[in-house]
Amino acid sequence: TVQVKVFVTGATGVMGRSVVRTLLAAGHRVLGLARNDTKAALLLAAGAEPVRARLFDEEGLARAFEGCRVVCNMATHVPVGYAGLRPGAWKANDRIRTEGSRLIVAAARRAGVRRVIQESVSLLYADAGEEWVTERSPIAVSRSIESAALAESNAERLGEAATEWVVLRFGAIIGDDAFTRWRLARARAGHSVVVGDPTSWTHVVHADDVGSSVLGALSAPCGIYNVGAQPVQRQVLADAFGQASGHPHGAFMPRLLQRVVGERVEPLTRSQRVSSAALEQAAAWKPIHPHLEPSWISDLAAVSPSGGASR
């Protein structure tokens, strides 16, 4: 394997940690954005090289990116649980995906970066019922997920500058992250963990496969790719949380409450039977965890349902 110098933003979040770990194991040189000494120490402990810079400083990012062949933007700040329903809760995440992604693209151009890999979400797809969803399927951009669509557009503009770009549309991450632990805590208490129709389809990805997909994206042709395990019906997802928490079944949010909560929840209820075959064909990528299992979450500790976390 030829060593590639890769810069990772969001390197200490759940997605970034997976990417850093996987790229280092494959023999690549990894640099990570560190906002403070604590983040820098985490990156050093993982074997990456911390670089002190700010996400919203284009000149500083351009200096940080110098000499890198690839920039992988995994930066997000997703509110956990019901914290996401508070007014202004998504402001930081929306700014990262819109202004932050734009500045990263501009800095990458200035630094002569060859390729940018941008995280995104498969929630962008319209409800497709029982039909399979591919990268050519229609999307339905609501205000709650508009920032992800804008981040994709910023990455695609690199093509105009003859720079390579890849967008990875991830399913809902399940693994050692704050949101999974929040849902597990609720499941243990017998509370709802899933929204939508139990027979509808949802797209999930194990945290380990965030990193494995980025490794594949280093050499994949430019474009958009879905990333996840085989889609499952929501009842299966709910039951996985139930079984991991000692219950035979998991609970669903009542439909009346879903309507009251409204806009932020709506994309989470869409039936999305998403196929990740395109990345498998383009980059010979195979998910490490191809099927949802209760073991994905059974060993996690419960946490308080408050606060937020970098994805």
C-alpha positions in Angstrom: 0.0 0.0 0.0 1.3 3.4 -1.0 1.3 5.7 2.0 -1.1 8.7 1.6 -0.9 11.8 3.8 -4.5 12.5 5.0 -5.9 15.4 7.0 -9.0 14.6 9.1 -11.3 17.3 10.5 -13.6 16.1 13.3 -10.8 13.6 14.1 -11.8 13.2 17.7 -15.5 12.6 17.1 -17.1 9.1 16.7 -16.7 9.2 12.9 -13.2 10.8 13.0 -11.9 8.3 15.5 -13.0 5.5 13.3 -11.3 7.1 10.3 -8.1 7.8 12.1 -7.8 4.3 13.5 -8.5 2.7 10.1 -6.2 4.8 8.0 -3.3 4.4 10.5 -3.8 0.6 10.5 -3.6 0.7 6.7 -0.2 2.4 6.9 -1.2 6.0 6.0 0.0 9.1 7.6 -2.8 10.9 9.4 -3.0 14.5 10.7 -6.0 15.7 12.7 -7.5 19.1 13.6 -7.0 19.8 17.3 -8.8 22.8 18.8 -7.1 22.5 22.2 -4.6 20.5 24.2 -7.1 17.8 25.2 -7.9 17.1 21.6 -4.3 17.1 20.7 -3.5 14.6 23.4 -6.3 12.3 22.2 -4.9 12.4 18.6 -1.3 11.7 19.8 -2.5 8.8 21.9 -4.2 7.3 18.7 -1.0 7.7 16.7 -2.1 10.7 14.6 -0.3 14.1 14.3 -2.3 16.9 15.9 -2.4 20.2 14.1 -3.7 23.3 16.0 -6.1 25.2 13.8 -9.6 26.5 13.8 -12.3 25.1 11.5 -13.6 28.5 10.5 -10.2 30.0 9.6 -9.6 29.5 5.9 -5.9 30.7 6.0 -5.1 28.5 9.0 -6.7 25.5 7.4 -4.8 26.1 4.1 -1.5 26.1 6.1 -2.6 22.9 7.9 -3.5 21.1 4.7 -0.1 21.8 3.0 1.4 18.6 1.7 -1.7 16.5 2.2 -3.1 14.5 -0.7 -6.5 14.0 0.9 -8.7 16.0 3.3 -11.4 14.0 5.0 -14.1 16.2 6.5 -15.8 14.3 9.3 -16.6 17.4 11.4 -20.2 17.6 12.9 -21.8 18.4 16.2 -25.0 16.5 16.5 -27.2 17.1 19.6 -28.0 13.9 21.5 -31.5 12.8 22.1 -34.2 15.3 23.1 -31.6 18.0 23.4 -31.9 18.2 19.6 -35.5 19.5 20.0 -34.4 22.6 21.9 -34.5 26.0 20.0 -31.1 26.6 18.4 -29.8 23.1 19.2 -28.7 22.4 15.6 -27.1 25.8 15.0 -23.6 24.7 15.6 -23.9 21.5 13.5 -25.6 23.5 10.6 -22.8 26.0 10.6 -20.1 23.3 10.5 -21.8 21.7 7.5 -22.4 24.9 5.6 -19.8 27.5 6.4 -17.3 24.9 7.7 -17.4 22.7 4.6 -17.2 25.7 2.3 -14.0 26.9 4.1 -12.5 23.5 4.0 -13.0 23.2 0.3 -11.5 26.7 -0.3 -8.5 25.9 1.9 -8.0 22.5 0.1 -7.9 24.3 -3.2 -5.3 26.8 -1.9 -3.2 24.0 -0.5 -3.2 21.9 -3.6 -5.1 19.0 -2.0 -5.8 16.3 -4.5 -9.0 14.9 -3.0 -11.7 15.9 -0.5 -14.0 13.3 1.2 -17.1 14.8 2.7 -19.4 13.1 5.2 -23.2 13.2 4.6 -26.3 11.3 5.5 -28.6 9.0 3.7 -31.6 10.7 5.4 -31.5 13.0 2.4 -33.4 10.4 0.3 -37.1 10.7 -0.1 -39.4 8.0 1.4 -39.2 5.1 -1.0 -41.5 2.6 0.7 -40.4 -0.9 -0.2 -38.2 0.2 -3.2 -34.4 0.0 -3.1 -32.7 3.3 -2.7 -29.5 4.0 -4.8 -27.4 7.1 -5.3 -29.7 7.9 -8.3 -32.8 7.9 -6.1 -34.6 11.2 -5.5 -33.8 13.2 -2.4 -36.2 15.3 -0.3 -34.4 18.2 1.3 -36.3 19.6 4.3 -35.0 22.5 6.4 -33.8 20.1 9.1 -31.3 18.3 6.8 -30.6 21.2 4.3 -27.1 21.7 5.8 -26.0 18.2 4.7 -27.2 18.9 1.1 -25.2 22.2 1.1 -22.1 20.4 2.4 -22.4 18.0 -0.5 -22.7 20.9 -3.0 -19.6 22.5 -1.6 -17.7 19.2 -2.1 -19.0 18.8 -5.7 -17.8 22.3 -6.6 -14.3 21.0 -6.3 -14.8 19.3 -9.7 -14.8 22.7 -11.3 -11.2 23.2 -10.1 -10.2 19.7 -11.4 -9.9 18.5 -7.8 -11.3 15.1 -6.9 -14.3 14.8 -4.5 -16.2 12.0 -2.8 -19.4 12.3 -0.7 -20.2 9.4 1.6 -23.9 9.2 2.7 -23.9 7.3 5.9 -26.7 5.5 7.6 -27.5 6.1 11.2 -24.3 5.4 13.2 -24.6 2.6 15.8 -21.7 1.8 18.0 -19.6 3.5 20.8 -21.1 6.9 20.4 -23.2 9.2 22.6 -26.5 8.8 20.7 -26.4 5.0 20.7 -25.7 5.1 24.4 -28.6 7.5 25.0 -31.0 5.2 23.1 -29.7 2.2 25.1 -30.3 4.0 28.3 -33.9 4.7 27.2 -34.4 1.1 26.1 -33.3 -0.2 29.5 -35.9 2.1 31.1 -38.6 0.8 28.7 -38.8 4.1 26.8 -39.1 4.6 23.0 -35.9 4.3 21.0 -37.2 4.4 17.3 -39.5 6.6 15.4 -41.6 5.7 12.3 -43.6 2.7 11.1 -42.3 -0.6 12.4 -42.5 -2.2 9.0 -40.6 0.6 7.2 -36.9 0.4 6.3 -34.0 2.2 7.8 -30.3 2.5 7.0 -27.7 1.9 9.7 -23.9 1.7 9.8 -21.6 0.4 12.4 -19.1 3.0 13.6 -16.2 0.8 12.4 -17.4 1.0 8.9 -17.2 4.8 8.8 -13.4 4.3 8.8 -13.5 1.3 6.4 -15.5 3.3 3.9 -13.2 6.3 4.0 -10.3 3.9 3.3 -12.1 2.7 0.2 -13.0 6.3 -0.8 -9.3 7.1 -1.1 -9.2 5.4 -4.5 -12.9 5.3 -5.5 -14.0 7.3 -8.6 -15.4 10.7 -7.8 -19.0 10.8 -6.8 -21.6 10.1 -4.2 -21.7 6.7 -2.4 -24.1 5.2 0.2 -22.4 3.6 3.2 -24.0 1.1 5.6 -25.0 -2.4 6.5 -27.9 -4.2 4.9 -31.1 -2.1 5.6 -33.4 -3.4 8.2 -37.0 -2.8 9.1 -37.5 -0.5 12.1 -39.0 -3.2 14.2 -35.7 -5.2 13.9 -33.8 -2.1 15.0 -36.0 -1.5 18.0 -35.8 -5.1 19.0 -32.0 -5.0 18.8 -32.0 -2.2 21.4 -34.6 -4.1 23.4 -32.5 -7.3 23.4 -29.3 -5.5 24.2 -31.1 -3.9 27.2 -32.7 -7.1 28.5 -36.2 -6.7 26.9 -37.7 -8.9 24.2 -38.8 -5.8 22.1 -38.0 -2.2 21.8 -40.5 0.6 22.0 -41.6 3.2 19.3 -42.3 6.8 19.8 -46.1 7.3 19.7 -47.3 8.7 16.3 -49.1 11.6 18.0 -45.8 12.7 19.7 -44.0 12.3 16.3 -46.5 14.8 14.8 -46.1 17.2 17.7 -42.3 17.1 17.5 -42.5 17.7 13.8 -39.9 18.8 11.4 -36.7 17.4 13.0 -38.2 14.0 13.4 -39.7 13.7 9.9 -36.6 12.5 8.0 -36.1 9.8 10.7 -39.4 8.3 9.8 -38.8 7.9 6.0 -38.7 4.3 4.6 -35.2 4.1 3.1 -34.1 0.7 1.9 -30.6 1.9 1.0 -28.2 -0.1 -1.0 -24.4 0.4 -0.5 -23.5 -1.7 -3.6 -22.0 1.2 -5.5 -19.1 1.7 -3.2 -18.6 -2.1 -3.0 -18.3 -2.2 -6.8 -16.2 1.0 -7.2 -13.7 0.4 -4.4 -14.0 -3.3 -3.5 -15.2 -2.1 -0.1 -17.0 -4.6 2.1 -18.6 -3.6 5.4 -16.9 -5.1 8.4 -20.4 -5.4 10.0 -22.8 -6.2 7.1 -25.8 -7.0 9.2 -27.3 -5.3 12.3 -26.8 -7.4 15.4 -27.7 -6.7 19.1 -24.0 -7.2 19.8 -23.3 -3.8 18.2 -24.8 -2.2 21.3 -25.0 -4.8 24.0 -21.7 -3.8 25.7 -22.3 -0.1 25.9 -22.9 1.8 29.1 -25.9 4.0 29.7 -25.4 7.7 29.8 -27.4 10.8 30.7 -29.8 11.9 27.9 -28.4 15.4 27.8 -25.7 17.3 26.0 -24.3 16.8 22.5 -21.5 15.0 20.7 -19.3 15.3 17.7 -20.4 12.6 15.3 
